[in-house]
């Protein structure tokens, strides 16, 4: 049998199965080295009928016969084991529709997990994070897909999670995961698409390229995903438009991705840091579309949050950057989203709504696109549409930001759904206790719902956060088109005890 093992090992090596077979034989543990056979010891003389010795070749014939019989059996058992491992459905490795936190959409649904950075250098996160973001953005442009937003999938970054758990948390069928390994001027990207409802891999790929070809991989991965999700590529042009590189400068790309990380913290110091990084990216590539748009949002937030010493100038800068982005690429949604908000804060409501709806038409799966559209249509008096946009956004982005609940609460308040407004706004202030817009609207909603003691307590929270709060000053920050909406909110706040 020792020779059989040798022959079998050679055959396994030729089939590139040696590691896999060893794993099956030992359960993943290292096989012990075989001990030498004990020496032959002479026994008592044979007392039976004498048997003539055959030629020296006879033992080899016996071993060959055993090999002929044993190897097919062993290979058959290995093939059966491999088949069982690949096709079996282990209950805890398959997502359950009943356990899903959200109803499964009626079209192909996917969550793209953040690609793991295997280089060991956190400074290379921009490659893995950027790849994940670009794939998400590309998929969002396809109307026939349901794509979970980046901010929800990146909750899992750096955490050991099971694909099935992700699918149940987010309410999707497919999960894409992968890794990026950068070494010198080369990059290796691996990706696999898993159908969480069956536990099976739809496909897996590995790409080894020079770092200069990194952007081309975004096209390849996106098209491959679409093909394997059986989505017809009648919309191939939008896919390629979204996956095209907006900069060929990797340093600019790195600066942009770092800037986005700071921007999402929504504080004045972090916004200033993000602005500096977007400006550095544009110094390296003046036509970097995404940096232009995000730089515009930093100026818009300065105006909206009261961080700017000259709000009118900040709003003008946001307007100029939005126009510049649209001039570069009119078919991208984010430039129109920015311009829609700028028009709204200029009280040009019809233009604001038109730009918001244009952005949604370009990117109906964009969670941020829908959320950004909720304000222009709401401020224009179309609160039902505002609520619809925000709820769509929240479904695409199941891990909600406090401002998501504020937008829902505001729309419900203006529609007279006070209890629903209170419920949403309480979630906002629970997630972020010092969120002033949430407390202000919660005081108004509680007052209108007849919850007088809660309204008074919330009014005290408003004054704790901003001791200089007054109704007159607050009224000047309300950009509602309809005077009745302004009066509704101010009257409710007065009922809560604010002056």
N, C-alpha and C positions, 0 to 999 in steps of 0.2 A: 504493500500500500504506500510505502515511502516513495517509490518511483511513480505511482499514480499521482501522488500529490505534486511531484515535480512537473510531470507532463501537464497536469491540470493547471498548475500555476503558470506555466508558459503560455498555455492556450488563453487563460484569463488575461494575461498581460497583453497578448496580441489583440484581444477584443477590447482593451482599455477598460476592463471590468474589475481588475485586480483589487483596487481600493474598495469598490462597492461590495465585492464578494467577501473580502476580509471583514468588512463591517458587519455583514450578515452572519458570518461564522462566529465572530467574537463578541457581538453585541456592542461594537464600538471600542472595545478594549484591545490593547496591543497583544498580539499572539505571542505566547512564550516560544523561545527557541527550542526546537526539538532536541531531546537528549540522544546521545549515541546509543545504538542498539547494544544490548548486553552481549558479551562474548559467548560463543557456543560452547557448551560443556558436554563432554562425552557421557552418554547414558549407558545403561546396561545393554548387552548384545540383543539384537532383534531376534525374537524366538519364533516368529511366524514364518509364513512362506516367503522365500527369497524373491525380491523384486529386482530385476536388472535395472541398472542406472541408464537413463537415456542420455542423449548427447547434451553437451553443455548448453545448447541453444534452448533446451526445453523450458527452463525457468523463464526465459525471456518471452517464449510463446505464451506461457501462463499469464505473465504480467500484461502482455499485449491483449490477451482475451479479456482480462479484468478491466483494462483501460477502455476497450471497445464497449463493454457493457456499462461501466460505471460513469464514464464522462457524460454520455447523453442523459443518464438519469440525473446526475448532479446539475447539468445545465438546465434540464427541464425543471428541476425544483427551484433553481435560482430564478428562471424566467417567471415561474409561477409566483414566487415571492415578490419579485419586482412588480409584476402585474397587480398583486394584491396591495402592495404599498402604494402604488400610484393611483389606483382606482378606488381604493376603499374610501368610505366617507365616515370619518370619525366624528361622532356627534358634537364634541366640543370644538371641532375645527370647522364647523359649518354654521353660517349665520342663520338665525331664525327670524322669519318675517314677523312672527308674533312678538319677539323681544325688541323689535326695532323701535327706537324712540320717535320716529316719524314715519308716516305712511310711505311705502315704496312708490316712487313716481311711475307713471305709465309710459315712460320712455327710458332708454338706456341711461343709467345713473352711475356716476363715477366719482371717487375721491382720490386725489393725487397726494400721497403722503410726501413729506419733505425728504428728498434724497439724502442719504447719509454721507457725510464727508469722512472718507477713510484715510485721508492723507495725514491725519494727526496734527495738522496745523489749523487752528480756528480761523486764520486769515483766509483760508480757502473756502470758507462757508459760502462766500458770494457765488462760487461756481455751482455748488449743489443746490443752494437756496434759489438762485436765479434760474436754474434749469427747471426746478419744480414750478416756480411762478410762471415761467414762459409757457410751459405745457398747459397749466391751468388756464391762462389767458387765451391760448390758442383754442382749447376745447370749448371755452365759453362762447366763442363766436359761432358755434354750430347750434342752430335752433333745435335740432332733433336730439340733443343731449341734455342731461341734467347734471350740472357740475357743481360740486361743493366748493365754497370759497376758500381761498388761501388761509385766511385768518382762523378758520375752523380746523383745517387739516394740520396747520403748523403747531397746534396745541400738542400734537404728538411728537414734536421734534425732540430727538434725543431720548425718547422713552421706549422701553421694550413693550410693544403692544402687538396683539394678534390682529390679523386682518379681519377676522370675523367680528371681533369686538368693535373695531373701527366702523365696519359696515352697519352694525346694530346701533351704534351711537349716532351715526350720521344719516341713516336711512338710505343706503345705496346698495347696489348689487355688485359693482366692480370696484376694486381697489388697485391702484398702481403704486408700486414701491420700487426703490432702487438705491444705488449708491454711486458715488463718484470718487475715483482715486487719481489724484494729480501727482505726477512724478516728473520733475524737470519740465521739459517742453511737451510732454505727452499726458493724455488723460484717458482713463478707462471708465466707461459708464456702463453699468448693468441695470437692467429694468425688467420687471415682471408684472404682468397683469393677472390678477386673481379674480375669479368669479366666486364671491363669498358665499353665495347660496348653494354652491356645490362643493366648495373647497378646492376646486381644481385650478391649475394654472392654464390660462388661455394661451399665453405665450411668454417667453423670456428671451432676452437678447443681451449680447455684450458688444460694446463698441470700443475699439482701441484707435484713438486718433491723436494727431498732433493738436496741441491746445489751440492753434489758429483755426482749426476746423470745428471748434466747439459749438459755434452757433448753428452749423449745418445739422448737427444732431437733433436740434429742436424740431426741425421740419420732419426728419426721419421718424422720430419717436411719435410725434403727433399723428402723422399719416398712418403709421402702423397701428396705433390705438384705434383710430377711426375705422380702419379696415376690419380689425378683429372684433370690434363692437358691431359690425355689420351695418354701419351707417354709410349710405351711398355717398360717394364723393362728388355729388353735384354741386357742393359748396366748397370745392377745393380751393377756389381763389381766395375766399375769405380766410381759410385756414392758412394759406401761405402768406397772406398779408399780415396776419397776426403773428406768425412765427418768423417773419423776416427780421433780420438783425437791425436794430435801430442805431447800433453803433458797432463799428469794427474795432473799437479801442477797448481792450480788456481793462485797462486802468479806469477808464470812464465808467465802464460797466460795474466795476468793483465799488467805485465811489457812490454810484447810484444806489446799489443794493444796501450799502451801509446807511445811506441817508434815509431810505425807506424804513429801516429798523428804528431809527430815532424818531421819524415823523409819527409813527404809529403810537408813540407814547403820549401824544397830545398834551404836552406841557410847553410852556413858553421857552425854557432853556433848550429842551430837546428839539423843538421846532427850529430854533435858531441854529443849532448844530446841523440839523438836516438841511436847512437852507444853504449853509456853507458847503456841504458835500455835493448838493445838486449843482451849485455854482462851479465847483471844481470839476465836476463831470462835464459841464458845458464848456469850460475852458479847454478841455481836451477834445471835445467834439461838440461844436456849436449847434449841430442839427440833431442832437440826441433827443428824440421826441418825448420819451418818458420823463427825462430830467426836466424838460421845459414845462410839462404839465405839473409835475410835483412841486417844482419851484413856485408855480402859480398858486398852488393850494397853500403853500406856506404863507404867502402874502394874504390870501383870502382869510385864512384862520387868524392872522394877526388882526384883521379888521373885525371878524365875527366875534372873537373872544375878548376884544378890548385891549389887546396887547400892543397895538400900534399907537404911536404918538400922532400919526397923521392918517386916520382911517381912509380918507378919500384917496390919498396917494397909494396906500396899500391896495385898495380896490382897483385903482387904475393899473397898477403893475400886474395884478392878476388878470385883468382884461387883456392887456397887451400880450402876455404869455399865452393865454388861451387862443387868441387870434393867430399867434405865431405857430402854435402847434397844429391848428386846423389847416393853416396854409401849407404845412409840410405834409399832412396826411389827413384828408377830410373823412376818410373811412374808419378812423379810429374813434372809439367812443369817449375816451377820457377827456379829450380836448373839448368836446361838446358838453360834457358834464360840468366842467369847470366854467365854461362860458354861460351855461344855463343858470348857475348859481350867481355869477357876477351880474347878469341881467336882473335876476330877482332882487338882489340887494341894491340895485340901481332903480328898483321899482318899475322896471320894464317887463311886466309880468307875462305878456303874450310871447315876447321873445324868449324869456326864460323857460316857459313851458315848451315851446317849439324845440329848443336846444335839448332839454331834458328828454323829450320823447324821441328825438333823433338819436340820442345816445342809447336809449333802451332798445330801439329798433336795430341798432348796430350790434348790441351785445345783450341780448335778452337773458342770458345766464349770468350776467355780472352782478354779484351781490352788492358791490359798492356802487355800480352804475345805477341800480334800482334804488338804493338808499339815497344816493345823491339826487335822484329825480323826485324823491318824496317831498322835499322842501319846495322846489319851484311850483309844483302842481298844487300843493297844499296852500302855500301863501297866496296863490291865485284864487283860492276859494274852492278848489276841487279836492275836498278832504277825503272823499271815498276813494278816489284814485290814489291819493297819497297813502292811505292805509293799505290799499292793495299792493302798491309798489313795496312798501316796507315789509309787509308780511311775506311777499315773494323773496325779498332779500334775506329775511331771517330764516326762511326754509333752506335757502342755498348756503347759509352761514349759520349752522345750528348752535355754535358757541357765540352767544350774542354779546355785543358791546352795550354798555349802559345807554348810549345814545340811540340804539335801536328801540329800546323801550320808551325813551323820551318821545321819539317820533310817533310811535304807536299811541302813546298816551295823549299827545297833543291832538292827533287826528280824531281820536275817540272823544276827547273833550269838546272839540268844535262840532262834532256830530251829535252831541247830547248824550253820548254813551258814558256817563260819568263813572259808573262802577267799573266798567272795563278800563277806563282811563286810570282810575285809582290803582287797580291791580297791576297794570303795566308800569306805572310810575314808581310804585313801591319796589318793584324789581330793579329799577334803575338806581334808586338811592341805596338799595341794599348792596348792589355791586360796587357802587362808588359813593360813599357817604357824603362827600363834599361836592357833588355835582349840582351846581346852582340851578341850571334850567330844570332839572328833574324836581328839585324841591319847590321851585316856584309854581310849576304846573301842578304838582301834587297838592299844594295848598289850594289852588283854584279848583281842582277836581273834587277834593274833599268838601270844600265849601259848597259847591254846586250839588253834591250828593247828599247834603244834609249832615255830614259828619263834622259837626262844629268843633268838638274837642280835638279831633285829629287835625283839622284845618288850622286851629290856633297853635298846636304843637309844631306843625310843619312851618308855619309862619315864623316861629321863633328860630327854627333851623335856618331859614333864609337869612335872617338878621345875624345869626351867628357866623354864617359863611361870608356875608357881605353886610357889615354894619351900616353902610351908607346907602343901602337899597331904599328907593322911593318909587312910588307908583308912577310919578311923572317921568322920572328917568327911565323906568322900565318901558313905559309906553313908547318912548322914542326909539327903542330897540326892536319893536314889533314891526315886521315888514309885511304885514297882512294887507292884501289888496282891499278887502272889504272892511269898512269902518266898523260894522257890526261885530266882526270877529275880535277886533281890538277892544271894543266896549265890553264884550262878553268876558274876556280874560281879566280886564281891569276891575270890573264889578265883582267877579268871583274872588279876586285877591283882596279887595276891600272887605268883602264879607268874611275873609279869613283873619282880618285884623291888621292887615298891612296898610300903610298910609304913604 
